[in-house]
Amino acid sequence: MTVRVRVGEPTLQIVSAAGVLVASHRRAPAGAGQPVRSPAHQAALERAVLAAFTTRPRCARKPNRPPSAEALALATEHAAVDVEIPSLESYARLVAAS
């Protein structure tokens, strides 16, 4: 999607990659500090919120447990591995060579 805004025009346009106009919205004056919603988009948002509403009980929370001895041993083992971090100079040499 591309958002097109032309200087001096009161609207902006949302255009698909194929060049099809998807939506056109009124722009608020600069510094107005207010959202601008079309009535159709407001209604669609309300429908989406109401459709997601449920009276089912919420999901049970996963208990927060400390890591096991095995997990700590694995973490220590991996932390001891030396990893060479390339310098920025090595990247600069690669770019210069290409």
TABEL-V353892 format. One record per backbone hydrogen bond with DSSP energy under -0.5 kcal/mol. CO is the residue of the C=O (numbers start at 1). NH is the residue of the N-H. If there is no record, write none. Layout:
co=[CO:CO]
nh=[NH:NH]
This chain:
co=[2:2:3:4:6:10:11:12:13:13:14:14:15:16:20:23:25:29:35:38:39:40:41:42:43:44:45:46:47:48:49:50:63:68:69:70:71:72:73:74:75:76:78:83:84:87:88:89:90:91:92:93:94:95]
nh=[4:15:5:13:9:27:6:25:4:15:22:23:2:19:16:14:12:32:37:42:43:44:45:46:47:48:49:50:51:52:53:53:65:72:73:74:75:76:77:78:79:80:81:85:86:91:92:93:94:95:96:97:98:98]
